Amino acid sequence: MNVVQKTAAALILALATAGAGAASAEPFAVAHPRRAEVSERLHMEHARIEAARRTGRISPRKAAYLHRKVMKIGREARFEARKDHGVLTRHHFRKLNREEN
């Protein structure tokens, strides 16, 4: 191998290692009980919306609107959890549950 190939190989290895380190540097407790409950409720809400749309109880437009609202709550949950190392605080958990209700 010449110097350019060795340098390129070292650079690729460094980038791969840095990417893996960055991914593990952000501990994200997906299985935390409060996050799991919020995620499960969001999943069930999506299923209810789809069932209502399929049976004709709501229009496709209304279903899309409701899906967007549910996704907004999910984004908010991820944002709040990211601030606290992947864990939803009780305050944010209660706030998200009120929004889901």
NORKARA-V632955 format. One record per backbone hydrogen bond with DSSP energy under -1.0 kcal/mol. NH is the residue of the N-H (numbers start at 1). CO is the residue of the C=O. Records with the same first field share a line. If there is no record, write none. Layout:
NH=CO + CO
This chain:
6=2
7=3
8=4
9=5
10=6
11=7
12=8
13=9
14=10
15=11
16=12
17=13
18=14
19=15
20=16
21=17
22=18
23=19
24=20
25=21
30=28
32=29
36=32
37=33
38=34
39=35
40=36
41=37
42=38
43=39
44=40
45=41
46=42
47=43
48=44
49=45
50=46
51=47
52=48
53=49
54=50
55=51
57=52
58=52
63=59
64=60
65=61
66=62
67=63
68=64
69=65
70=66
71=67
72=68
73=69
74=70
75=71
76=72
77=73
78=74
79=75
80=76
81=77
82=78
83=79
86=81
87=84
93=89
94=90
95=91
96=92
97=93
98=94
99=95
100=96
101=97
